[in-house]
Amino acid sequence: MHHFAYTGSNLHCESVDLAAVAQLYGTPTYVYSAATIADNYNRLMQGLHGLDVRVCYAMKANSNIAVLRHFANLGAGFDLVSGGELRRVLAAGADVTGSVFAGVGKSEAEIRLALESRIHAFHVESEPELVRINHVAGKLGVKAPIAFRINPDVDAHTHAKVTTGKAGNKFGIPLAKAEAAYAAAAKCPNIAIRGVQMHIGSQLTSITPFGEAVEKLVPLAAELKQRHNIEYFSIGGGIGIIYKDALASGSREWWTSQPEATRPITPEAYGAALTPLLKPLGLKILLEPGRFLVGNAGVLLSQVEYLKRGQGKNFLILDAAMNDLVRPAMYDSFHQIVPLRRDTTRPAITADIVGPVCESGDCFAKDRDIQQLSEGEHVAFMSAGAYGCTMASRYNSRCMPAEVLVHGATFDLIKARETFDDQIASENIPAFLK
Ligand SMILES: *Cc1c(COP(=O)(O)O)cnc(C)c1O
């Protein structure tokens, strides 16, 4: 559920008319709903109320410092994957001591920064990484808290680019080698074992793989708990969201109208399936959701540049492009695209909805039915709050998009649109060319 809906003919986010945002700040602009983020967080906590749970929000999904501050205020920690992300947590005025550091390639400088910031734990993905963390901790004269990421070898049945829990992915330590890895860690003088971690992939639409993976790792966690100081089990992120019926899925009615057998994952069902498996462990449970918390809490606003009528094909050309929202080009993802002003008296057209970038891949939707729109009118890409703005680039020398946060009837600019001067500020023509 979320807080994007038509009031009259105009699409609103909470009580804000999105046309007003487009008018004030231009397009392309990402708009996030603070209430939707809070609802998603609270519902997930409630779904797992039977467990001692802590949410470490996977901030690579959306790392604007205002969004991070919102999560910190809600009580979340962070799942971070780089020194840059760690600095963002600090810049948000939040605390790193409840956060975990994931990723296969942590540099020495990043490890040092995380130790100095007193990170809750490193999620270690290889033996050489363990050796490096032990070494850096030794130089600083501290003990580095760690958990190993264990690859349970289950198929998440999601897009190949976002599946991470199969043998053959670059992620984690194979289950068969887990006990040896913990034994090796126990021998490191500057390492403190804290937990066990898994993360099997992103945009999972069925609970079954989560259950399979947890069932595979619970016996290991129980076993390790006998020998090591295991405090927590992190079950990662990966809960999928609604892309196809994104707008309709804002309402409770839509959810109850879905057939039981094919109903998308809800926090209640997720909690009901996993709580009985996890409860007997008696460990603190960490969750690392990214997409679930912010995905349906954001839209990308864009303006129509042209309606080009080609040979047997229409092209709706927008001012947003693959550099602003890369998911369709990168993962063949579907985003629902809706007009900011709905006019049911107009005919629908079928069009390819594309951006201005010089790549055939700069196509958001093929043969999409949409209300006829003309130059200067606006659309919203639904479910664009996760892996949208954080994956944006400057390709074609386009400026990075603006970001806005809605709170009730008010909205704030949380990132100004990049200017051309910002864009070239760190470039330089060497003397020999002058
Ligand atoms: C990306 C990532 C997540 C979050 O995944 P979502 O699908 O956005 O929930 C969680 N944990 C780790 C280790 C990740 O790399």
The ligand as a Tripos MOL2 file, in Angstrom:
@<TRIPOS>MOLECULE
LIG
   15    15     1     0     0
SMALL
NO_CHARGES

@<TRIPOS>ATOM
      1 C1         21.1570   -5.0790   -1.9960 C.3       1 LIG1
      2 C2         21.2000   -5.8200   -0.7200 C.ar      1 LIG1
      3 C3         20.0900   -5.8620    0.1080 C.ar      1 LIG1
      4 C4         18.7620   -5.2510   -0.2530 C.3       1 LIG1
      5 O1         18.1050   -5.8980   -1.2820 O.3       1 LIG1
      6 P1         16.5870   -5.4780   -1.6390 P.3       1 LIG1
      7 O2         16.2000   -6.3970   -2.7130 O.co2     1 LIG1
      8 O3         16.6270   -4.0520   -2.0730 O.co2     1 LIG1
      9 O4         15.7840   -5.6720   -0.4090 O.co2     1 LIG1
     10 C5         20.2110   -6.5080    1.3270 C.ar      1 LIG1
     11 N1         21.3710   -7.1000    1.7040 N.ar      1 LIG1
     12 C6         22.4590   -7.0850    0.9170 C.ar      1 LIG1
     13 C7         23.7050   -7.7490    1.3780 C.3       1 LIG1
     14 C8         22.4160   -6.4560   -0.3210 C.ar      1 LIG1
     15 O5         23.4950   -6.4500   -1.1090 O.3       1 LIG1
@<TRIPOS>BOND
     1     1     2 1
     2     2     3 ar
     3     2    14 ar
     4     3     4 1
     5     3    10 ar
     6     4     5 1
     7     5     6 1
     8     6     7 2
     9     6     8 1
    10     6     9 1
    11    10    11 ar
    12    11    12 ar
    13    12    13 1
    14    12    14 ar
    15    14    15 1
@<TRIPOS>SUBSTRUCTURE
     1 LIG1         1 GROUP 0 **** ****
